[in-house]
Structures are given as C-alpha cells and as structure tokens.
Amino acid sequence: MEPYTAPAQTRIGHVHLKVSDIPTSLKFYHNLLGFRIMQYYGDSAVFLSAGGYHHHIGLNTWYTKDAAPAPGNGPGLFHLAILYPTRRDLAMIFRRLRDADYPIQGASDHGVSEALYLSDPDGNGVELYWDRPQAEWPVAQDGALNMYTKPLDLQGLMAEL
C-alpha cells in the first residue's frame, strides 16, 4: 500500500458516546458544559453542538440503557477532548466546574496546550483544553515536537478572568 498523509485541513468532526441515561448526561454536557441541544432522536439519543454545528457530541442509550460504566482497564475511549478557542475560555469553564463543585481529576500544562481532566457521569474521560499558538510550541533541537506534562498553574489560569 502506498504511503498516505491525511490532508492538513482534516478534523475529527464529532464523538458519539454510549451512555446509560440521557437526562443525566445532559446535565453534564448541556447544563454544565453548555453544549446546545440540536436534536433528540426519539428518547434514546440526542445531538449537541457548540456554535450551531449539526453536532459535536452524540449521546445514545441504544445498547447501554442503565448500564454500569465500562471497565477502565479495557479497550475503548481514553478521553474525548474539547478544544476551547482561548485560555480565557478555559478559565471560564474551569470556574464553572469549580463553582458547581464538579470533580477535576487533573490539570496539566503540555507545552502545546493547557488542559483540565475529568470524567462525565458514565466515567468517560473528558479533556477540556486550549492550544497555545503553534509558534510557541516547544520544539527540540532536531525540530521534533517536545511536549511534556507539568502541573497547570490554576491561579495563572484564573487570572485570565
């Protein structure tokens, strides 16, 4: 097979999650994170968006109604990542999570981005992050990307507000 490189404009368009309960998931994705409900698909699925796109997040109970979370040590989704446009936007959602007393599992500076880590009500990992401008990304002497994981300065993040 010939080598292939995906076009630079290629994006991951949406994620569709198996959840155990639509109303519980909507409390997280709609009420807390602020995604807009675009369409219900009967009573077993709902599509959510930021900015009016047809959907960024799909939630369904087709095979998982009232099911327990999947085991954390099996194959599957590690986390979905939600990219915020600015550091200030990340600070705003951090404040919202903190004000709601929603548990944050981690907060990291990766050099290329700053991220908050948490789980949705079904135990799906969720990363909320913003990307630094590409010109600021850490690069090794050989030109390779040099990402790292350091604690995120949460006070510095909140200073954006």
Residue pairs with C-beta under 8 A, 6 or more apart in sequence:
13 56
14 55
14 56
14 57
14 58
15 56
15 57
15 58
15 77
15 80
16 57
16 58
16 59
16 60
17 25
17 57
17 58
17 59
17 60
17 77
17 80
17 120
17 122
17 124
18 60
18 61
18 62
18 63
18 64
18 122
19 25
19 59
19 60
19 61
19 64
19 120
19 121
19 122
19 124
20 61
20 64
20 65
20 66
20 67
20 68
20 69
20 121
20 122
21 61
21 65
21 66
21 121
22 43
22 44
22 45
22 46
22 59
22 61
24 121
25 46
25 59
25 120
25 121
25 122
26 37
26 46
26 59
27 121
28 120
28 121
29 35
29 48
29 57
29 59
29 120
30 36
30 37
30 48
32 96
32 97
32 100
32 102
33 82
33 93
33 128
34 50
34 93
34 96
35 48
35 49
35 50
35 56
35 57
36 48
36 49
36 50
36 52
37 46
37 47
37 48
38 47
38 48
38 49
38 52
38 54
38 55
39 46
39 47
39 55
40 46
41 47
41 60
44 60
44 61
44 62
44 65
45 58
45 59
45 60
45 61
45 62
46 58
46 59
46 60
47 54
47 55
47 57
47 58
47 59
48 55
48 56
48 57
48 58
48 59
49 55
49 56
49 57
50 56
57 80
69 122
69 123
70 76
70 123
72 123
77 124
77 125
78 125
79 117
79 124
79 125
79 126
79 127
80 124
80 125
80 126
80 127
81 115
81 126
81 127
81 128
81 129
82 126
82 127
82 128
82 129
83 129
83 130
83 131
84 90
84 93
84 128
84 129
84 130
85 130
86 130
87 114
87 130
87 157
87 160
88 160
88 161
89 130
90 114
90 116
90 128
90 129
90 130
90 157
90 160
91 157
91 158
91 159
91 160
91 161
92 161
93 116
93 128
94 104
94 116
94 128
94 154
94 157
94 158
95 158
95 161
97 104
97 116
97 118
98 104
102 118
103 118
103 119
104 116
104 117
104 118
105 117
105 118
105 119
106 115
106 116
106 117
107 114
107 115
107 116
107 117
107 151
107 152
107 154
108 114
108 115
108 117
108 149
108 150
108 151
108 152
109 148
109 149
109 150
109 151
109 152
109 153
110 147
110 148
110 149
110 150
111 132
111 137
111 138
111 146
111 147
111 148
112 131
112 132
112 137
112 138
112 145
112 147
113 129
113 130
113 131
113 132
114 129
114 130
114 132
114 152
114 157
115 127
115 128
115 129
115 152
116 127
116 128
116 129
116 152
117 125
117 126
117 127
117 128
118 125
118 126
118 128
119 125
119 126
120 126
137 145
138 145
138 146
138 147
138 148
139 145
139 146
140 146
